[in-house]
């Protein structure tokens, strides 16, 4: 696929992620939601760009803020929304909610309700790839808060010791729940922690889809070739509170919000596509309208889909989720 079409595809997936989350936010305000949602509005370039660098047979261990990862890996929007609304046509038959969605077909391993809980899962999956001599890569996505957990440090240590094909991808959105990184991190860059485990540590602009993708493409190639793990930190920002409707924000300074809104990943992507004459203004408008329609249709489908039967709860408890 030519770079031009690759970037157009990535940009559209970013639009889908943004449209989905804006729609979810509206459904919450109308009382038509099924549980709370952890939104990644403002972080779309990080998730989409990182996942776009993977091959079909690679896997991603996502986090509780993983909608952009789901969409980037090509999950069906209607089935995805069915999962969000607890319907039996969802990927987890309505049991996973929005945080722990998995799909063996798309290489998406379920997240975890525990902060940093999915990081060791990626290491375990990478170990199985190495044992079976498969040229596959595991991508572990997590936030800045998770980089302070024991599972983060234990996972990096083990992955480095065994030179496992895993990429630790930190979407540093500047806040661990309501606490700014200046208050909960001992280092300026989380990527600096890679040195403790003798692995490369890289910082990228997480709001620039091209920078994320091109950087991650090289990292994926290196890791796949047997050079061992890498820690990549994508500097980004979440515009909304930790979760809706429970966190209504208010702790983010106006100047800070204004600064990051000017660096919105959608705006940066638009400028790149227009300046490089990959898309016209008319096509951009059409893509935005199409994304909104797709999401609207998917949510409407989910809200009218049937719930699972009560007797189906014990089904599939011991089925594996990975190849």
N, C-alpha and C positions, 0 to 999 in steps of 0.2 A: 504494500500500500504506500502510495506517495505521501510525503510529509504533509502536503497540503490537505489531502483528504483525511489524513490521520488527525490533524489539528481541528478540522471541521467536525469530525466525529467526536473528539474529546469535548469540544466546546458545546455541542448539542447535549452531551451527557451532563455537562455542568448545568445547562439550562433546565434539564429534566430534574436534577437534584434540587435546584433552587425553586423551581415551580412546585415540586412535591412538598418541600418543607414550608413554603409560604401557604400552600393549601392546607397542610396539616395544622398550621398555626391558626388559620381561619376556622377550621373544623372544631378546634379546641374552644375558641371564643364562642362558637354557636352551641357548644355542649354536645357535639356529635362525634366525639373522639372515643377511643377505647383504650384508656390508660394515658400515661404521659409520653412525651417524645423528647429525645435529646437531639436538638437541631444542629446542623453544621453550616448554617448560612454564613457565608464569608470564607469558608474553608474548602469550597468545591474543587479548586484547582489542585490542591494537595492530594486529596483522595483519588480523583479521576486521573491525574497525571501519573501517580505512582502505579495504580492498577493497569494503566494503559501500557506500561513498560513490560508487563508480564506476558508470558506465553499462555496459550490455552490450558496447558497441562500443569501450570504452576498453581499455587494456592495462596489465598490471603486469609489471615486470621484477623478479623475485624474487631472493632471496639463498639461501645454503646452509642457512639456518634458515627454510625457507619453507613448512612444512606447513600453517600456518594460512592462508596465501595461497592454496594449492591448494584447500583446502576451502571457503574463502570465495568463490572464483570458481566453485564448483560442479563441480569435477572428480569423475568417477566413482570411488568408493572402491575398487572391485574392480580397475579398471584402474590406479589409483594404486598400490595394494599390489602388483600384478603388476610394476610398474616397480621398486618397492623390492626385490623378490625376483628381478629379472633375468629375468622371464618375457616371452614374445613378445606377450602381450596388453596389455602396459604401454604407456603413452603414447609412449615412445621405443623400443618393441619390446624392452625389457629392457636397453637400452644406457645409459640416463641415470642409473640409480641413483635416489637420493632428492634429489640436489642440483640437477640440471639438467633437471627436468621441464618440458615445455612443451606447450601445447595451443592451436592457432590458434583453435579453436572457442570457447574460454573466455577468450581474450585473455591467456593466460599465456605470457610469453616466457621462454625458458630462463635459468636463473641462470648462475653462473660458478664454477669452482673457484678463481679468483683473487679475493682480497678486494677488493671495490670494482669488480670486472671488469664487472658488469652495469650500472653507473651510466651509462657512455657509451652503452650500448645503448638505454636509455630516451630519452636525448637525441637519438640518431639517429632513433628512432621518432617522437618529437615533431616533429623537423624535417620528416619526411615528411608528417606530418599538416598542418603549416603550409603546405608547398609545394602540397599537394593541396587546401588550403582545406577540410579536414575538421574538424568540431567534435568532435574526439576528444582525449582526455587520456592521457598516459603517466605511470604511477606507478612511481617507482624506490624499491625497498625495500632497505635496507642497515643495518648495525650501526654502533656507535660507532667501532670500529676502522677501518672503511672511510672514516670522515670524515677520517682522517689521510693518505689516499693521494693521489697526484697526480691520479688519474682523477676523484676527487671534486671537487677544486678546478678542474680544467680543464673538467669538465662544467658546474659551476655558472656559470663565467665565460661559456662559450659560450651556455648556455641563457638567461642574463640579457641578453647582447649581442643575441641574436636574438629575444628575447621568446617563447620556445618554450612550448608547452602541456605542461609537465612539472612534476610534484611530486616533490621529493626528500624521502622519508619515512625518517627515521632512527629505528630502534628501538634506543634507547640502553638496553641491558640491563646496563650498569655494568661490563662486562668485555670487554676485547679479548683473547680466549683466556684466559690466567690473570692478566692485568694489569688492575687496577682503573682506572677512568677518572681518578681523582685522580693516577695516575702516568703516564698517557699522553696526557692532554688538557691543552692550554694554556689552555682556557677552561672556565668553569663550565657554560655551556650551549652545545651544538653549534649551536643555532639562531642564536646570536650571530654565527656566521661568515657568515650570509646578508648582513649589512650590507656586507661586503667586495665583494659582487657586486650591490649595490643591488636586493636582492629582499627580500620579507617573510620574517621568521624567527619561527616560532611554537613555543611549548613546550606540550605537553599531557600530562595524566596518562595514560600508556600502558596502565594497568591498568583504566581506566574506559571500558567499551565505548560508553557514551552520549556521554561527552566527546569521545572519539576520533571517533566517527561525526559528531556535530553540527559539530565543528570542521572535519573533512575535507570535509563536504558543502559548506560555504561556500567552502573553498579550491578544491575541484573546480569549483564554479560560476564563481569568479573567474578561474581559469586557463583554463577553457573559453571565457570571454567575451573572451579576448585580452589580459588584464592581465599576462601573463608568468608565469614560474615562482615557486614558493614552496618554502621549506625548512621542514619540520615535524619537530620532535623529540619523540618519544614516550618519556617516562621510564618505563622498565619494568625487569624483572629476570628473569634466567633462573635457575631453581632448581637445575638440574643442571649438570654440567661442560660444557666446550666441545663435546665429542662423546663418544658412548658407543660402544664400551667403553673407548676410549683414555684419557679424562680422568675420573677418579673423584672430582674435586673435592678438598676439604680446605683450599683456600686462602680460602674464604669464611668470614667470622667468623660465629659462632652468632648474635650479636645482630643482625647484618645479615640473615641468613636468616630469623630470627624476625620482624623488622620487615616484610620483604616478603611472608612467608607470611600475615601478617595482612591484607595488601593484595592477596591473591590475586584475579585478575580474575574467576574463577568466583564467588567469594564476593561480590564487589562487584556482579556481574551479578544474582546471586540476590536480594540485598537490594533492588536497584532494582525487579526484577520483582514481588517480594512486596509491598514498601511501596506501589507504585503499583497494586496489585491487577490486574496484567497476567496473572499466573499464580498458581495456588494451590500449596501445598506438595505436594499429591498429584500435580499435573501436573509439577512439578519433578522429583520422584522418578521418574515415568514417563519423562521426557525423558532423564534420566541412564541409566536402564536400557536405553532404546532405543539410545542412543549406543554403549554398551558392546556391545550385540548386533550393531549394524551393523558396528562395527570388527572384532569377533571373526569375523563371517561373511566380511568382505572379506579378512582375513588368511588364513583357512582356504582360501578360494577361490584366493588367490594361491599359497599353498604347494603346492597340488596342480595348478596350471596348468603347461602344457608350457614348456620352455625354447625359445629361438629356435634354428633350425638354423645350424650354423657357416657355411654358404654364404650366409646372408642378411646377413652382416656389412657388405658393401659397399653394400647397398641404401640408398636415400634420402639418400646423403651430400650431394648437391647440391640437395636440395629446400628451398625457402624455408619459414620457419616463421611468417611474418607475412602479413597481408592486404596 
